[in-house]
Amino acid sequence: MKASEIREKSQSELQKELGELKSELFKLRFQLATNQLENPMKLKDVKKSIARVRTIMKERELKGT
């Protein structure tokens, strides 16, 4: 997910997206531990998406909107 797509979402949508990404990361880590993960790069992508969402949420918090 790109930062421009994330910036278009509302704060509540970002909260929901963050929750979904965290649950996906949990599932991927579980698959990695049980050697069922087919694409290890998916972990990296999900982590970056979580960081992007958190960064934009923090920017909005500091901005006060």
MDTraj code that builds the backbone (N, CA, C; nanometers):
import mdtraj as md
import numpy as np

residues = "MET LYS ALA SER GLU ILE ARG GLU LYS SER GLN SER GLU LEU GLN LYS GLU LEU GLY GLU LEU LYS SER GLU LEU PHE LYS LEU ARG PHE GLN LEU ALA THR ASN GLN LEU GLU ASN PRO MET LYS LEU LYS ASP VAL LYS LYS SER ILE ALA ARG VAL ARG THR ILE MET LYS GLU ARG GLU LEU LYS GLY THR".split()
xyz = np.array([
    [0.0838, -0.1165, 0.0000],
    [0.0000, 0.0000, 0.0000],
    [0.0897, 0.1247, 0.0000],
    [0.0547, 0.2180, -0.0843],
    [0.1340, 0.3389, -0.0970],
    [0.0893, 0.4444, 0.0035],
    [0.1808, 0.5346, 0.0361],
    [0.1514, 0.6400, 0.1330],
    [0.0389, 0.7303, 0.0836],
    [0.0339, 0.7549, -0.0452],
    [-0.0717, 0.8410, -0.0987],
    [-0.2096, 0.7772, -0.0791],
    [-0.2178, 0.6464, -0.0905],
    [-0.3441, 0.5765, -0.0667],
    [-0.3829, 0.5835, 0.0806],
    [-0.2836, 0.5746, 0.1671],
    [-0.3096, 0.5766, 0.3107],
    [-0.3560, 0.7144, 0.3539],
    [-0.2968, 0.8193, 0.2971],
    [-0.3318, 0.9566, 0.3353],
    [-0.4769, 0.9908, 0.3005],
    [-0.5353, 0.9225, 0.2035],
    [-0.6728, 0.9491, 0.1637],
    [-0.7741, 0.8931, 0.2627],
    [-0.7315, 0.8034, 0.3496],
    [-0.8234, 0.7381, 0.4432],
    [-0.8427, 0.8225, 0.5681],
    [-0.9567, 0.8013, 0.6331],
    [-0.9861, 0.8718, 0.7577],
    [-0.9135, 0.8025, 0.8734],
    [-0.9169, 0.8677, 0.9884],
    [-0.8478, 0.8135, 1.1056],
    [-0.9059, 0.6781, 1.1466],
    [-1.0377, 0.6643, 1.1420],
    [-1.1001, 0.5372, 1.1805],
    [-1.0652, 0.4266, 1.0809],
    [-1.0572, 0.4626, 0.9532],
    [-1.0171, 0.3637, 0.8527],
    [-0.8721, 0.3212, 0.8740],
    [-0.7880, 0.4154, 0.9163],
    [-0.6484, 0.3812, 0.9434],
    [-0.6370, 0.2877, 1.0628],
    [-0.7186, 0.3103, 1.1645],
    [-0.7195, 0.2217, 1.2809],
    [-0.7583, 0.0794, 1.2382],
    [-0.8605, 0.0701, 1.1552],
    [-0.9065, -0.0603, 1.1071],
    [-0.7986, -0.1275, 1.0223],
    [-0.7366, -0.0507, 0.9346],
    [-0.6301, -0.1032, 0.8484],
    [-0.5124, -0.1527, 0.9318],
    [-0.4771, -0.0775, 1.0358],
    [-0.3667, -0.1169, 1.1230],
    [-0.3969, -0.2493, 1.1921],
    [-0.5187, -0.2651, 1.2387],
    [-0.5586, -0.3905, 1.3018],
    [-0.5509, -0.5084, 1.2059],
    [-0.5952, -0.4868, 1.0829],
    [-0.5894, -0.5929, 0.9824],
    [-0.4451, -0.6300, 0.9495],
    [-0.3592, -0.5294, 0.9369],
    [-0.2191, -0.5556, 0.9057],
    [-0.1495, -0.6298, 1.0193],
    [-0.1823, -0.5942, 1.1427],
    [-0.1220, -0.6631, 1.2567],
    [-0.1643, -0.8093, 1.2620],
    [-0.2917, -0.8355, 1.2339],
    [-0.3367, -0.9748, 1.2348],
    [-0.2738, -1.0530, 1.1199],
    [-0.2566, -0.9878, 1.0054],
    [-0.1904, -1.0537, 0.8930],
    [-0.0448, -1.0845, 0.9265],
    [0.0225, -0.9913, 0.9940],
    [0.1608, -1.0133, 1.0343],
    [0.1708, -1.1305, 1.1307],
    [0.0764, -1.1397, 1.2231],
    [0.0743, -1.2520, 1.3169],
    [0.0620, -1.3845, 1.2423],
    [-0.0295, -1.3896, 1.1466],
    [-0.0491, -1.5123, 1.0687],
    [0.0759, -1.5484, 0.9897],
    [0.1395, -1.4472, 0.9310],
    [0.2610, -1.4728, 0.8531],
    [0.3743, -1.5233, 0.9415],
    [0.3872, -1.4664, 1.0595],
    [0.4920, -1.5127, 1.1518],
    [0.4660, -1.6563, 1.1951],
    [0.3396, -1.6893, 1.2148],
    [0.3039, -1.8255, 1.2520],
    [0.3385, -1.9213, 1.1384],
    [0.3094, -1.8820, 1.0149],
    [0.3432, -1.9645, 0.8995],
    [0.4937, -1.9799, 0.8863],
    [0.5683, -1.8742, 0.9157],
    [0.7144, -1.8801, 0.9077],
    [0.7688, -1.9785, 1.0102],
    [0.7136, -1.9781, 1.1295],
    [0.7596, -2.0667, 1.2358],
    [0.7300, -2.2128, 1.2042],
    [0.6222, -2.2371, 1.1312],
    [0.5858, -2.3754, 1.0983],
    [0.6317, -2.4152, 0.9575],
    [0.7153, -2.3337, 0.8983],
    [0.7717, -2.3598, 0.7649],
    [0.6657, -2.3745, 0.6566],
    [0.5577, -2.2970, 0.6659],
    [0.4529, -2.3011, 0.5650],
    [0.4480, -2.1730, 0.4826],
    [0.5370, -2.0793, 0.5104],
    [0.5360, -1.9510, 0.4417],
    [0.6014, -1.9665, 0.3053],
    [0.5259, -1.9346, 0.1997],
    [0.5770, -1.9511, 0.0640],
    [0.6585, -1.8312, 0.0181],
    [0.6172, -1.7094, 0.0598],
    [0.6845, -1.5884, 0.0146],
    [0.7328, -1.5081, 0.1360],
    [0.8589, -1.5230, 0.1760],
    [0.9100, -1.4523, 0.2932],
    [0.9117, -1.3005, 0.2773],
    [0.9098, -1.2506, 0.1547],
    [0.9094, -1.1065, 0.1315],
    [0.7771, -1.0438, 0.1743],
    [0.6741, -1.1249, 0.1873],
    [0.5436, -1.0754, 0.2320],
    [0.5542, -1.0173, 0.3729],
    [0.6381, -1.0785, 0.4576],
    [0.6602, -1.0272, 0.5924],
    [0.7141, -0.8849, 0.5870],
    [0.8106, -0.8633, 0.5028],
    [0.8728, -0.7313, 0.4896],
    [0.7715, -0.6284, 0.4405],
    [0.6904, -0.6667, 0.3445],
    [0.5895, -0.5755, 0.2899],
    [0.4861, -0.5356, 0.3957],
    [0.4421, -0.6324, 0.4749],
    [0.3422, -0.6036, 0.5775],
    [0.4013, -0.5133, 0.6859],
    [0.5257, -0.5386, 0.7243],
    [0.5905, -0.4543, 0.8243],
    [0.6034, -0.3105, 0.7753],
    [0.6387, -0.2937, 0.6491],
    [0.6508, -0.1590, 0.5931],
    [0.5152, -0.0897, 0.5870],
    [0.4118, -0.1644, 0.5548],
    [0.2775, -0.1062, 0.5500],
    [0.2335, -0.0602, 0.6892],
    [0.2643, -0.1407, 0.7906],
    [0.2321, -0.1027, 0.9281],
    [0.3050, 0.0253, 0.9651],
    [0.4314, 0.0337, 0.9278],
    [0.5097, 0.1534, 0.9579],
    [0.4535, 0.2758, 0.8871],
    [0.4108, 0.2594, 0.7636],
    [0.3525, 0.3716, 0.6895],
    [0.2248, 0.4213, 0.7566],
    [0.1385, 0.3280, 0.7948],
    [0.0126, 0.3660, 0.8585],
    [0.0401, 0.4374, 0.9901],
    [0.1306, 0.3822, 1.0700],
    [0.1625, 0.4449, 1.1985],
    [0.2234, 0.5833, 1.1793],
    [0.3076, 0.5998, 1.0797],
    [0.3704, 0.7285, 1.0534],
    [0.2658, 0.8333, 1.0178],
    [0.1742, 0.7989, 0.9324],
    [0.0715, 0.8941, 0.8910],
    [-0.0221, 0.9258, 1.0070],
    [-0.0524, 0.8259, 1.0897],
    [-0.1357, 0.8511, 1.2072],
    [-0.0653, 0.9470, 1.3029],
    [0.0639, 0.9287, 1.3199],
    [0.1406, 1.0155, 1.4089],
    [0.1492, 1.1572, 1.3523],
    [0.1670, 1.1696, 1.2209],
    [0.1704, 1.3010, 1.1572],
    [0.0402, 1.3759, 1.1829],
    [-0.0716, 1.3060, 1.1680],
    [-0.2024, 1.3681, 1.1895],
    [-0.2197, 1.4060, 1.3372],
    [-0.1705, 1.3234, 1.4269],
    [-0.1805, 1.3518, 1.5697],
    [-0.1018, 1.4790, 1.6044],
    [0.0170, 1.4904, 1.5500],
    [0.0993, 1.6077, 1.5779],
    [0.0430, 1.7327, 1.5112],
    [-0.0179, 1.7132, 1.3962],
    [-0.0778, 1.8245, 1.3229],
    [-0.2058, 1.8731, 1.3927],
    [-0.2729, 1.7806, 1.4593],
    [-0.3928, 1.8163, 1.5333],
    [-0.5208, 1.8055, 1.4558],
    [-0.5247, 1.7188, 1.3541],
    [-0.6464, 1.7021, 1.2766],
    [-0.7057, 1.5661, 1.2988],
])
top = md.Topology()
chain = top.add_chain()
for i, resn in enumerate(residues, 1):
    res = top.add_residue(resn, chain, resSeq=i)
    for name in ("N", "CA", "C"):
        top.add_atom(name, md.element.get_by_symbol(name[0]), res)
traj = md.Trajectory(xyz[None], top)
